[in-house]
Amino acid sequence: MESDNQKHSNGHAAFLSIGWVSALISLFVPFIGILSIIFGILDIVKSKSKTAGIVLLVFAIIFLYLGLTGFGYGFTSSYGS
């Protein structure tokens, strides 16, 4: 049987992992960035140490902004020419 602390740690790692992966994907598919923002907020609310969730939230917003301004388009357009 897992203790409450181990379950909390597994949930914390899952929120952060899914959040960072979706943040990176949001550079190319911006609407996925909404997931990373949601997971960042969930990590802040459910975690005792809030620093990792805040960092994820800040980077998720930056990556979402970059994705919306065409960051991924620069990579895909250079391969076509």
N, C-alpha and C positions, 0 to 999 in steps of 0.2 A: 504494500500500500504506500502510495506517495504521500508525503506530508504536504501541508498547505503551502509551505515555503517553496517546495519543488514545483508544485502546480503553478504557483504564481510566477516562478522563474521561467517555466516553459511557455506560459502565456505571454510574458514579457518578450521573450526571444522570438516568438511567432509573430507578434505585432510588429516588432522591429524588422524582422526579415522580410515579411510581406510588404511592409511599408517602404523599405529601401529598394526592393526590386521594382515595385510599382512606381517609385519616384524616378528611377533610371529609365524605365519604359516611357514615362511621361515626357521625356525629352523628344521622343519620336511620335508618340500617340498621346497628345496632351490631356485627353479626357480621362486617361488612366490615373492622372495625377490626383484626381478627386479621391481615389482609393488611398493613396499615400497620405493625404491630409487626414482622412478619416482614421487610418491606423495610427497616425501620429497623435491625434487627439485621444484615441482610446488608450494608447500607451501612457499619455500624461495623466489621464483620469484614473487608470487602474494600477499604476505603478507607484512604488514608494520613492524610487529615484526618478525624478522627472526630467533630468538633464538630457538623456538619450532621446526621449520623446520630443522635447523642445527642439533639439538639433534636427531631428527628422522632419518636424513640421516646418522649420525655416527652409531647409533644403528642398522639401517638397513644393513649397510655394515658389521658390526660385526656379526649380526645374520646370514647374508648370508654366511659369511666365516665359521661360526660354523656349519651351515646346510650342507655346501659342504664337511666339514671334518668329517661328520658322527655323529653329535650330536644326532640327532633323532634316529639313529640306536641303540644306547645304551639303549634307553627306550624300543624299540620294541623287541630287542633280549632278554631282561631279562624276558619278559612275556612268551616266548616260552619254556624256560627250566624248 
